[in-house]
């Protein structure tokens, strides 16, 4: 299927035009934004190491390349970005003569290439400018541009950090190329190539982070020889060959996954008009597929082996002072950037972050020791490495931070999850032994030292749920809520421990060193007492241990859903813990379906994990319809790439899940996507899947085995499907089979199923009287306090009423009752209510508290989960 962004006019040459309308290309080494101008065409270029210290503005735009053409009568203007080839094109007629410009960023050649072709000879100039030169003493940036046909040379320095840069723009043409007034003049040409190659003195190594003196972080050498070497290397290839090398490299990665959502009609209107219509309710499956593949395109374009990883804005920034410095925010954002890396089969993109981690690791070990000494001094030690590693929120190519102020140490576990996921999807022994296990073990060392025993529970001594403020009075700087053992930190401590124990079980504890075995044994001793999920009076997953009703502390509709990191990206809240899963739904409902761009993306992933496809689709359509700019960039606001990339992983989670030890095809398919097909999405265990479905039901599933591991797969009535290979039936829905690496296994003729109505209302009194309105028998379930699972109280109950006979409610802080259609189990959709022991006074106080703290929650919303 054609995957094309289309526009019928150039992007305005302004910061707003850059953000909303320019089209991005990139190769990791640098990114470029294309405006597609007619008389003056701007190509804005970003290099991710061009960073001033954060207080001086962070990432700085690298350069601007301009193509200046004579004016004329322009007709038939068309600007496109072909995602399948990573190729941008502008085409129009000028006074009746067609002219076409192609743009691509080549990873193998580290080159940005612009090709200008026309039906008749044309003359134009090529201009290269250094962006944002300044003589400000603290942030001085100087440089020179010289012209020596057929090349333009650029070199300079950002003095605050000792960053040196150089670039060469080479012009090859069938016309004449000569020196102009600081420009190259191309005359009488029908075919011209402009090849831009850049280099810097930035080197990703531990010393960059360990050195405190900004002037000593980088070695002081001239990068121009490297830029020239790159430029010379491109002379061995024609423009067609450079394009072929680029497309072959790119398609090897991008082409692994395809998605069709049925009858996607390729629209004849520009993408911005298509998006505008979508935002008004005119849904387009083509646009939804385009958005999904655009996110994969962005990650491939901004993160490749050898480059810096994708930051908050990927590898695109036009500003002198970029939003949040274009840093690497580790309390959700940079992790979200890489959520699609494994499930959408682009693991190469993670190599850049892996290298970044290996470089900053020694510095983060220092932070871990300092954090332990400051927060839990009784656990401090001077032994190098004994406190493991940890990373805080704000990080840059030259500096990293430790946790504190607005995010607790759970940021470390949120990061170590990435390394575990890398192994979980690949099932490669090297990824297990050399990447996942060392990262998890070292993080466990840190977590063991930052918890204390509080009445038998091991809780994080300093704890903060990311960016949750103590009050909502608009004061600046905000006062963040500090506490002990909030859900964010406890869940990520728990997830790290769970992942570590899984890795150890695979390699064998006896293979570890004596020191590492001691760490594992200590983790095993504490594991069951990390208390990651607590159910509150509203039936919610508590964000803070001290809260009773939802929202008593901090912002009611905060953008972060940090109390649900155990649902996504973690796995502790899952179908194996159905009572926790239902409590997570309560929290998601109360947090709302509207927020910033990346926050909607996290909610999308979370709803997909609950199995509610229609609700996940609502979040996806909100993300696309309300937080997406005309060029399909995510609008936080401002532009922030994590929303795009989190949206990709959210769609993938709707289509396939594998985090519970079993592969689930179509686990959260919405009614809107009645028929479709995908190929190449990945599952943990070293598998990829092709799935075709009609009328909401899978017709065929093909499993491709890449690691030769046993496969376990679950889908309604799967055991009655047609298998042309040996398999074992675990239950009616679950089958297992052995695989060989490199082989594919097709499951055909899967029986269709029909969704049946389920209970939607339930009332319960403190006296144990349950009542509901549902035609048909129901099963009755109960979970006391924070139990992760339900107990079955009664089965096949008819009549709409039932009475609890025991006194469990009087002995519990909360009791949750649930009814489901009889015989479908506690995971099935149903009605749920949580009872607590609050007094009338407490309920009334809560109503006032919500109004005062948040000014966004009315009585009706507050009382929905009061448990009266």
C-alpha positions in Angstrom: 0.0 0.0 0.0 1.2 3.5 -0.8 2.3 5.3 2.3 2.6 9.0 1.4 2.3 12.3 3.2 1.0 14.8 0.6 0.7 18.6 0.6 -0.3 21.1 -2.0 1.8 24.1 -0.8 5.2 24.8 0.8 5.6 25.0 4.5 5.9 28.6 5.7 9.5 29.6 6.5 9.0 30.3 10.2 9.2 28.4 13.5 5.5 27.7 13.2 5.9 26.5 9.7 8.8 24.3 10.8 6.7 22.7 13.6 3.4 22.2 11.8 4.1 21.9 8.1 7.7 20.9 7.3 8.4 17.3 6.5 11.2 15.5 8.5 13.9 13.2 7.1 16.8 11.8 8.9 19.5 9.2 9.2 20.3 9.4 12.9 23.5 11.2 12.2 21.4 14.3 11.5 17.9 15.2 10.7 16.5 17.7 8.2 13.2 19.5 7.9 12.0 20.3 4.4 10.0 23.4 3.6 9.6 22.8 -0.1 9.8 26.5 -1.0 9.6 27.6 -4.6 11.8 30.7 -4.8 13.7 30.1 -1.6 13.8 26.5 -0.4 15.0 26.0 3.1 16.4 22.7 4.4 16.9 23.1 8.2 19.5 20.6 9.6 19.8 19.2 13.2 22.8 17.4 14.8 21.9 16.1 18.2 25.2 16.8 20.0 25.0 20.6 19.2 24.0 21.2 22.8 24.6 24.0 25.2 24.2 23.3 29.0 20.5 23.0 29.8 20.4 26.4 31.6 21.7 27.9 28.3 19.1 26.4 26.1 20.0 22.9 25.3 20.0 21.6 21.7 20.8 24.3 19.1 19.9 24.2 15.4 23.0 23.1 13.3 22.7 24.7 9.9 20.3 25.9 7.2 20.8 25.0 3.5 19.0 27.2 1.0 18.2 26.8 -2.7 17.4 30.1 -4.4 15.4 30.0 -7.7 14.1 32.7 -10.0 10.4 33.5 -9.6 7.7 32.6 -12.1 4.2 31.4 -12.4 4.0 28.2 -10.4 1.2 25.6 -11.0 0.6 22.0 -10.0 2.6 22.2 -6.8 2.9 18.9 -5.0 5.0 18.1 -1.9 5.3 14.4 -0.7 7.1 12.2 1.8 7.2 8.5 0.7 7.5 6.5 4.0 8.2 3.3 2.1 11.4 4.7 0.6 12.1 7.5 3.1 12.2 9.9 0.1 10.7 13.4 0.0 9.8 15.1 -3.3 8.6 18.5 -4.4 7.3 18.9 -8.0 5.7 21.8 -9.8 5.7 23.7 -13.1 7.3 27.1 -13.3 6.1 29.1 -16.3 5.1 25.7 -17.8 8.4 24.0 -17.2 8.4 21.1 -14.7 11.0 21.1 -11.9 11.4 18.3 -9.3 13.5 18.2 -6.1 14.2 14.9 -4.3 15.5 14.8 -0.7 16.8 11.9 1.3 19.1 11.3 4.3 21.4 8.3 3.8 22.5 6.3 6.9 25.2 4.2 5.1 26.7 7.3 3.5 26.1 9.8 6.3 24.9 12.2 3.7 21.9 14.5 3.1 21.2 14.5 -0.6 19.1 16.9 -2.6 18.6 16.3 -6.3 17.2 19.0 -8.6 15.9 18.0 -12.0 14.0 20.1 -14.6 12.7 19.7 -18.1 14.7 22.7 -19.3 18.0 24.3 -18.0 17.5 26.3 -14.9 19.8 28.5 -12.9 19.8 28.8 -9.1 22.1 29.3 -6.1 23.0 27.1 -3.1 23.6 28.8 0.2 24.8 27.3 3.5 24.3 29.2 6.8 25.3 28.4 10.4 22.2 28.6 12.6 22.0 31.0 15.6 25.4 32.5 15.7 25.9 34.6 18.8 28.5 36.5 20.7 26.8 36.1 24.1 29.7 35.3 26.4 28.1 32.2 28.1 26.7 30.7 24.9 29.0 32.0 22.3 28.7 30.3 18.9 30.9 31.4 16.0 31.9 30.0 12.7 32.6 30.7 9.1 31.2 29.6 5.8 33.5 29.7 2.7 32.8 28.9 -0.9 35.2 27.1 -3.3 33.3 25.7 -6.2 32.0 23.0 -6.3 31.8 23.0 -2.5 30.7 25.1 0.4 32.6 24.6 3.7 31.2 25.3 7.1 33.1 25.2 10.4 32.6 26.6 13.9 32.4 26.1 17.6 29.9 26.3 20.5 32.2 27.5 23.3 30.1 26.6 26.3 30.9 22.9 25.9 33.9 23.0 23.4 31.7 21.5 20.7 33.3 21.8 17.2 31.5 21.2 14.0 32.2 21.1 10.3 30.2 20.4 7.1 30.8 20.2 3.4 28.1 20.8 0.8 29.2 19.5 -2.6 27.3 20.4 -5.8 27.5 18.1 -8.8 25.7 19.3 -11.9 25.3 19.0 -15.7 25.4 22.8 -15.8 28.2 25.1 -14.6 29.0 25.6 -10.9 30.8 28.7 -9.9 31.5 30.9 -6.9 29.1 33.7 -6.1 28.7 36.1 -3.2 29.1 33.4 -0.4 27.0 31.1 -2.5 27.5 28.5 -5.2 25.9 29.5 -8.5 24.5 26.7 -10.7 23.8 27.8 -14.3 22.0 26.1 -17.2 21.4 22.8 -15.3 18.8 20.1 -15.8 20.3 17.6 -13.3 22.0 18.8 -10.1 23.0 17.0 -6.8 23.7 18.8 -3.5 25.4 16.4 -1.0 25.7 17.6 2.6 28.1 15.8 4.9 28.8 16.9 8.5 31.1 15.9 11.4 31.8 17.0 15.0 34.2 16.4 17.8 31.6 14.7 19.9 32.5 11.2 21.0 30.1 9.1 23.0 32.3 7.8 25.8 32.1 7.7 29.7 34.5 10.6 30.1 31.9 12.9 28.6 29.7 12.3 31.5 32.3 11.8 34.2 34.2 15.0 33.5 32.7 18.0 35.4 34.6 20.7 33.6 32.5 21.5 30.4 35.7 22.5 28.6 37.2 19.1 29.1 34.3 16.9 28.1 35.4 16.7 24.5 38.7 16.3 22.9 39.7 19.4 21.0 40.2 18.5 17.4 39.1 19.8 14.0 36.3 17.6 12.5 36.7 19.0 9.0 38.9 16.2 7.8 36.2 13.7 8.7 33.6 15.8 6.9 35.8 15.9 3.9 36.4 12.2 4.0 32.6 11.6 4.1 32.1 14.0 1.2 34.9 12.3 -0.8 33.4 8.9 -0.3 30.1 10.0 -1.9 31.9 10.9 -5.1 32.2 7.2 -5.9 28.5 7.0 -6.4 26.0 8.6 -8.8 22.9 10.2 -7.3 20.9 7.1 -8.4 23.4 4.8 -6.7 23.3 6.9 -3.5 19.5 6.7 -3.5 19.6 3.0 -4.1 22.0 2.5 -1.2 19.8 4.6 1.0 16.5 2.9 0.0 18.0 -0.7 0.3 19.3 0.1 3.8 16.1 1.7 4.9 13.7 -0.8 3.5 15.5 -3.7 5.1 14.3 -2.3 8.4 11.0 -0.5 7.6 9.7 -3.2 5.2 9.5 -5.9 7.9 6.0 -4.8 9.1 2.9 -4.1 7.0 -0.6 -3.1 8.2 -4.0 -3.0 6.5 -7.2 -2.1 8.2 -9.5 -3.2 5.5 -10.7 -1.0 2.6 -8.3 1.9 3.0 -9.1 4.2 0.2 -6.0 6.2 -0.8 -7.3 9.7 -0.5 -7.0 12.4 -3.2 -6.7 15.2 -0.6 -3.6 16.5 1.1 -2.6 15.0 4.5 -3.4 18.2 6.4 -6.9 18.2 5.0 -7.3 14.5 5.8 -6.2 15.2 9.4 -8.6 18.1 9.7 -11.5 16.0 8.6 -10.4 13.2 11.0 -10.4 15.7 13.9 -14.0 16.5 13.0 -15.1 12.8 13.1 -14.5 11.7 9.6 -12.4 8.6 10.3 -9.9 7.5 7.8 -8.3 4.0 8.0 -5.6 5.1 5.6 -4.6 8.0 7.9 -4.5 5.6 10.8 -2.2 3.2 9.0 -0.1 6.2 7.8 0.2 7.5 11.3 1.4 4.1 12.6 4.0 3.7 9.9 5.0 7.3 10.2 6.0 6.6 13.8 8.2 3.7 12.7 9.7 5.9 10.1 10.5 8.6 12.7 12.3 6.2 15.0 14.3 4.7 12.1 15.2 8.2 11.0 16.3 9.4 14.4 18.1 6.5 16.0 20.6 4.2 14.3 23.7 2.3 15.5 26.6 4.8 16.0 24.3 7.8 16.4 23.0 9.5 19.5 19.5 8.1 20.5 16.3 9.9 19.8 15.6 12.7 22.2 12.4 14.5 23.1 12.2 15.8 19.6 13.9 12.9 17.9 16.6 14.4 15.7 14.8 17.6 14.7 15.1 21.1 16.2 15.1 24.5 14.5 15.4 26.5 17.7 18.2 28.4 19.4 16.8 27.3 22.7 14.9 24.0 22.2 11.8 22.9 24.2 13.2 21.3 27.5 16.6 21.4 25.8 15.6 18.5 23.6 16.9 16.3 26.4 16.5 12.6 27.3 13.7 12.6 29.9 13.8 9.3 31.9 10.6 9.5 33.9 8.6 8.1 30.9 9.6 10.0 27.7 12.8 8.4 26.4 11.5 5.0 27.4 8.3 5.7 25.3 10.6 6.5 22.4 11.8 2.9 22.3 8.5 1.1 23.1 8.0 0.4 19.4 11.5 -0.8 18.8 11.0 -4.5 19.5 7.3 -5.1 18.9 7.3 -3.4 15.5 10.6 -5.2 14.4 13.0 -2.2 14.3 15.4 -3.4 17.1 18.4 -1.7 15.3 17.0 1.6 16.5 17.7 0.6 20.2 21.4 0.2 19.5 21.9 4.0 19.8 20.3 4.0 23.3 22.2 0.9 24.4 25.5 2.7 23.5 24.3 5.8 25.3 23.5 3.7 28.4 27.0 2.1 28.3 28.6 5.5 28.2 26.7 7.1 31.0 26.7 4.0 33.2 29.8 4.9 35.3 28.4 8.3 36.1 25.1 6.9 37.1 26.8 4.5 39.5 28.2 7.6 41.2 24.7 9.0 41.4 23.4 5.7 43.0 26.0 5.9 45.7 25.2 9.6 46.4 21.5 8.9 46.5 21.8 6.1 48.9 24.0 8.2 51.2 21.6 11.1 51.1 18.3 9.1 51.6 19.2 5.9 53.4 22.6 6.6 55.0 22.6 3.3 57.0 22.9 1.5 53.7 25.7 3.6 52.2 29.0 2.2 51.3 32.2 3.4 49.7 32.8 0.2 47.8 32.8 1.1 44.1 29.8 -0.3 42.3 28.1 -1.7 45.4 25.2 0.6 45.1 24.5 -0.2 41.4 23.3 2.5 39.0 20.3 4.8 38.7 19.3 7.6 36.4 17.0 10.6 37.0 14.8 12.5 34.6 16.8 15.3 32.9 19.7 14.0 30.8 21.7 15.3 27.8 24.5 14.1 25.5 27.0 15.7 28.0 25.4 15.2 31.4 23.1 12.8 33.2 21.2 13.2 36.5 20.1 11.2 39.5 16.6 10.9 40.8 15.0 13.5 43.1 12.7 16.5 43.3 9.8 15.4 41.1 10.5 11.8 40.3 11.5 8.9 42.5 14.1 6.2 41.9 11.6 4.2 39.9 13.0 6.0 36.9 15.8 3.4 37.1 13.5 0.5 36.9 11.6 2.1 34.1 14.9 2.2 32.2 16.1 -1.3 33.1 12.8 -2.6 31.7 14.0 -1.6 28.2 17.0 -4.0 28.4 14.8 -6.8 29.7 12.4 -6.3 26.8 15.2 -6.4 24.3 16.0 -9.9 25.5 12.4 -10.9 25.9 11.6 -10.2 22.3 14.8 -11.5 20.7 15.3 -14.6 23.0 19.0 -14.3 22.2 21.4 -15.6 24.7 23.8 -12.7 24.3 21.0 -10.2 24.9 20.2 -12.2 28.1 23.7 -12.6 29.5 25.4 -9.4 28.3 22.6 -6.8 28.3 19.5 -7.7 30.4 21.1 -9.6 33.3 23.9 -7.1 34.1 21.6 -4.1 33.9 18.9 -5.7 36.1 21.5 -7.0 38.6 23.1 -3.6 39.0 19.7 -1.9 39.3 18.7 -4.5 42.0 21.8 -3.5 44.0 20.5 0.0 44.0 17.0 -0.9 44.9 18.0 -3.1 47.8 19.7 -0.1 49.4 17.0 2.5 48.9 14.2 0.6 50.7 13.5 0.2 54.4 11.5 -2.3 56.3 8.2 -0.6 57.3 6.2 -3.1 59.3 7.2 -6.0 57.0 7.1 -4.1 53.7 10.1 -2.9 51.8 9.4 0.6 50.6 11.3 3.3 48.8 12.4 5.7 51.5 12.3 8.7 49.2 9.5 8.5 46.7 7.8 10.8 44.2 5.2 10.1 41.5 6.6 11.9 38.5 5.8 15.6 38.3 2.8 15.4 40.7 2.6 18.7 42.4 1.6 19.1 46.1 -0.9 21.9 45.3 -2.7 23.2 42.2 -2.4 26.9 43.0 -0.3 27.8 40.0 2.8 28.7 42.0 6.3 28.5 40.5 8.4 26.7 41.0 5.9 24.0 41.9 6.1 22.1 45.1 6.3 18.4 44.3 4.7 15.7 46.5 7.4 13.7 48.3 6.5 10.6 50.2 7.4 7.0 51.0 6.6 4.0 48.7 4.4 5.5 46.0 3.1 3.2 43.3 5.5 4.4 40.6 8.6 3.5 42.6 7.2 0.3 44.2 6.0 -1.0 40.9 9.3 -0.4 39.1 11.3 -1.9 42.0 8.9 -4.9 41.7 9.2 -5.1 37.9 13.0 -5.0 38.1 13.1 -7.8 40.6 10.6 -9.9 38.7 12.6 -9.5 35.5 15.8 -10.2 37.3 14.5 -13.5 38.8 13.3 -14.5 35.4 16.7 -13.9 33.8 18.4 -15.8 36.6 16.1 -18.8 36.2 17.1 -19.0 32.5 20.9 -18.8 33.0 20.9 -20.8 36.3 21.8 -19.2 39.6 24.8 -21.5 39.9 26.4 -19.8 37.0 26.5 -16.4 38.8 29.4 -15.2 40.9 29.1 -15.4 44.7 28.5 -11.7 44.9 25.7 -11.8 42.3 24.1 -14.8 44.0 23.9 -12.8 47.2 22.1 -10.0 45.4 19.6 -12.4 43.8 18.9 -14.1 47.2 18.3 -10.7 48.8 15.9 -9.8 46.0 14.1 -13.1 46.4 13.7 -12.5 50.1 12.2 -9.0 49.6 10.2 -9.7 46.4 6.8 -10.5 47.9 6.9 -7.5 50.2 7.4 -4.7 47.7 3.6 -4.2 47.7 3.4 -2.7 44.2 -0.4 -2.3 43.9 -2.8 -1.0 46.6 -6.5 -0.7 45.9 -8.2 2.4 47.3 -11.6 3.4 48.5 -12.7 4.3 45.0 -11.6 0.9 43.7 -8.6 2.5 42.1 -5.0 1.6 42.0 -3.6 4.1 44.5 -0.9 6.5 43.3 0.1 7.2 46.9 -0.1 4.9 49.9 -1.6 7.7 52.0 -4.6 8.3 49.7 -7.9 6.8 50.3 -10.2 8.1 47.6 -8.8 8.7 44.1 -7.4 12.2 43.6 -7.0 13.2 47.3 -3.5 14.1 46.6 -2.1 16.2 43.8 -3.6 16.7 40.3 -6.8 14.8 39.6 -6.2 14.5 35.9 -2.5 14.6 35.8 -0.8 13.8 32.5 1.3 11.0 33.9 -0.4 7.7 34.9 2.6 6.7 37.0 0.6 4.5 39.3 0.0 2.2 36.2 3.5 1.6 35.0 3.0 -1.9 36.3 0.3 -2.3 33.6 2.4 -0.7 30.9 5.3 -1.0 30.2 5.5 -3.4 33.2 3.6 -6.6 33.4 2.6 -7.0 37.1 -0.9 -5.8 36.4 -2.2 -8.2 33.8 -4.8 -10.9 33.1 -3.1 -13.0 35.7 -4.1 -10.4 38.3 -7.7 -9.6 37.2 -8.7 -7.7 40.4 -5.7 -5.3 39.9 -6.5 -5.1 36.2 -10.1 -3.9 37.0 -8.7 -1.4 39.5 -6.4 -0.1 36.8 -9.5 0.5 34.6 -11.0 2.6 37.4 -7.9 4.7 37.5 -7.8 5.2 33.8 -11.5 6.2 33.8 -10.9 8.8 36.4 -7.7 10.1 34.9 -9.7 10.8 31.7 -9.2 10.2 28.0 -7.8 13.7 27.3 -4.4 15.0 28.0 -1.1 16.0 26.4 0.1 14.1 23.3 2.5 11.6 24.9 0.1 11.2 27.9 -2.6 10.0 25.5 -0.1 7.6 24.0 0.6 6.0 27.5 -3.2 5.8 28.1 -3.6 4.1 24.7 -1.0 1.4 25.6 -2.6 0.9 29.0 -6.1 0.5 27.7 -4.8 -1.9 25.1 -3.3 -4.0 27.9 -6.7 -4.2 29.6 -8.1 -5.8 26.4 -10.7 -3.1 25.8 -10.2 -2.4 22.1 -12.9 0.2 21.7 -11.6 2.2 24.6 -8.0 1.9 23.2 -9.3 3.1 19.8 -10.9 6.1 21.5 -7.5 7.0 22.9 -5.9 6.4 19.5 -8.4 8.6 17.7 -8.0 11.3 20.4 -4.2 11.2 19.9 -4.5 11.4 16.1 -7.5 13.8 16.1 -6.6 16.3 18.8 -2.8 16.1 19.4 -1.4 15.7 15.9 0.0 18.5 13.7 -0.6 18.8 10.0 2.8 17.1 9.3 1.7 14.3 11.6 4.1 15.2 14.4 2.8 14.8 17.9 1.7 18.0 19.6 2.5 17.8 23.4 2.3 20.9 23.0 4.8 21.8 21.6 6.1 19.1 19.2 7.4 16.1 21.1 8.2 12.8 19.4 7.3 10.4 22.2 3.6 10.8 21.5 4.2 9.6 17.9 6.3 6.6 19.1 4.1 5.7 22.0 1.1 5.8 19.6 2.9 3.2 17.4 3.4 0.8 20.3 -0.2 1.4 21.4 -1.5 0.3 18.0 0.8 -2.7 18.1 -0.5 -3.7 21.6 -4.0 -3.6 20.2 -2.9 -6.1 17.5 -0.7 -8.5 19.4 0.5 -9.0 23.0 2.9 -11.5 24.5 3.8 -10.2 28.0 2.0 -12.9 30.0 3.9 -15.9 28.7 1.5 -16.5 25.9 1.0 -14.9 22.5 -2.4 -13.1 22.1 -3.4 -12.2 18.5 -5.9 -9.4 18.3 -6.2 -8.9 22.1 -7.8 -5.4 21.8 -9.2 -5.2 18.3 -11.9 -2.4 18.1 -15.2 -2.6 16.3 -13.9 0.1 13.9 -11.2 -2.3 12.6 -13.6 -5.1 11.7 -11.3 -6.6 9.0 -7.6 -6.3 8.3 -4.2 -7.9 8.1 -0.8 -7.3 9.6 2.5 -8.9 8.9 5.7 -8.9 10.9 4.7 -7.6 14.3 6.9 -9.3 17.0 6.1 -11.4 20.1 8.3 -12.2 23.0 10.3 -15.5 22.6 11.8 -14.7 19.3 8.6 -14.8 17.1 6.9 -12.6 14.6 3.3 -12.9 13.4 1.1 -12.5 10.4 -2.6 -12.2 11.2 -5.6 -11.8 9.0 -9.1 -11.1 10.4 -12.6 -10.5 9.2 -15.7 -9.3 11.1 -13.5 -8.9 14.2 -12.4 -12.5 14.2 -9.0 -14.0 13.3 -9.1 -16.1 10.1 -5.5 -17.2 10.0 -2.3 -16.7 12.1 1.2 -17.5 10.9 3.9 -17.7 13.5 7.5 -17.2 12.3 10.1 -18.6 14.7 13.4 -16.8 14.8 14.9 -18.4 17.9 13.5 -22.0 17.8 11.7 -21.6 21.2 8.4 -23.4 22.2 5.4 -21.3 21.2 2.3 -20.9 23.3 -0.6 -19.0 21.7 -4.2 -18.2 22.9 -7.3 -17.2 21.0 -11.0 -18.1 21.4 -11.6 -21.7 20.2 -8.1 -21.9 18.8 -7.9 -25.6 19.6 -10.6 -26.2 16.9 -8.6 -24.5 14.2 -6.7 -26.3 11.5 -3.0 -27.2 12.2 -0.7 -28.8 9.6 1.9 -29.4 12.3 2.1 -31.2 15.7 0.8 -29.3 18.6 -0.6 -29.7 22.2 -3.9 -28.5 23.4 -3.7 -26.8 26.8 -7.3 -25.8 26.9 -10.1 -24.8 24.4 -8.3 -21.5 23.6 -4.7 -22.3 24.1 -2.3 -24.4 22.1 1.5 -25.1 22.4 4.0 -26.3 19.9 7.7 -26.7 19.4 9.4 -24.6 16.7 12.6 -24.6 14.7 14.4 -21.3 14.0 13.7 -20.1 10.5 10.4 -22.1 10.1 6.9 -20.7 9.8 3.7 -22.3 11.3 0.3 -21.4 9.8 -2.9 -21.8 11.8 -6.0 -21.7 9.5 -9.8 -22.0 9.7 -10.0 -20.5 13.2 -13.7 -20.7 14.3 -15.4 -17.3 14.5 -16.9 -16.2 17.8 -19.7 -13.7 18.7 -19.4 -11.2 21.5 -22.3 -11.6 23.9 -23.8 -9.0 26.1 -22.4 -8.7 29.6 -23.6 -7.1 32.9 -23.0 -3.4 33.0 -24.4 -2.4 36.4 -24.1 -3.7 39.9 -25.2 -2.4 43.3 -23.9 -3.5 46.6 -24.7 -2.5 50.2 -22.6 -2.7 53.2 -25.0 -5.3 54.5 -24.0 -7.6 51.7 -27.0 -7.2 49.4 -26.1 -7.4 45.7 -28.5 -6.5 42.9 -28.2 -6.1 39.2 -30.2 -5.8 36.0 -29.1 -8.5 33.6 -31.0 -11.1 31.7 -29.2 -14.4 32.1 -27.2 -16.2 34.9 -24.1 -14.5 36.3 -21.1 -15.6 38.3 -20.3 -13.5 41.4 -16.7 -12.7 42.4 -15.0 -10.9 45.2 -11.6 -9.4 46.1 -10.8 -8.1 49.5 -8.4 -5.1 50.0 -5.6 -5.3 47.5 -5.9 -8.9 46.4 -4.7 -9.3 42.8 -7.2 -12.1 42.1 -10.9 -12.7 42.7 -12.5 -15.5 44.6 -15.7 -17.0 43.2 -18.6 -16.6 45.6 -21.3 -18.2 43.5 -22.0 -19.4 39.9 -24.9 -19.3 37.6 -27.0 -17.0 39.8 -30.3 -15.8 38.3 -32.9 -13.4 39.6 -30.9 -10.2 39.9 -30.1 -10.4 43.6 -27.8 -12.3 46.0 -26.7 -11.9 49.6 -23.2 -12.3 51.0 -23.3 -14.6 54.0 -19.9 -14.0 55.7 -18.3 -11.0 57.5 -15.3 -10.5 55.3 -16.4 -6.9 54.6 -16.2 -6.0 58.4 -12.7 -7.4 58.5 -11.4 -5.6 55.4 -10.7 -2.0 54.4 -12.3 -2.5 51.0 -14.2 -5.2 49.3 -14.8 -5.3 45.6 -17.6 -7.3 44.0 -17.9 -8.2 40.4 -20.4 -10.1 38.3 -19.8 -11.6 34.9 -21.8 -13.7 32.4 -21.9 -17.2 33.8 -19.1 -19.4 32.8 -16.8 -16.8 31.4 -14.4 -16.3 34.3 -13.2 -13.3 36.3 -11.4 -11.7 33.4 -14.6 -11.3 31.4 -16.2 -7.9 31.0 -18.7 -7.3 33.8 -20.0 -4.9 36.4 -17.9 -4.0 39.5 -18.4 -2.1 42.7 -16.0 -1.4 45.6 -17.2 -0.9 49.2 -15.3 0.9 51.9 -16.0 2.0 55.5 -16.0 5.8 54.9 -18.4 7.9 56.9 -20.8 10.5 55.5 -18.5 13.2 56.8 -15.5 11.7 55.0 -17.4 11.5 51.8 -18.6 15.1 52.0 -15.1 16.2 52.8 -13.8 14.4 49.8 -16.2 16.2 47.5 -15.0 19.5 48.8 -11.4 18.5 48.6 -11.7 17.5 44.9 -13.4 20.8 44.0 -10.7 22.8 45.9 -7.7 21.0 44.7 -8.5 20.5 41.1 -11.4 22.8 40.1 -12.1 20.3 37.3 -14.1 17.6 39.0 -17.8 18.0 39.7 -19.8 16.2 42.4 -21.2 13.6 39.9 -17.8 12.5 38.9 -16.4 12.5 42.4 -19.3 10.4 43.8 -19.2 7.8 41.1 -16.6 5.8 43.1 -17.4 6.8 46.6 -18.5 3.3 47.7 -21.4 4.5 49.8 
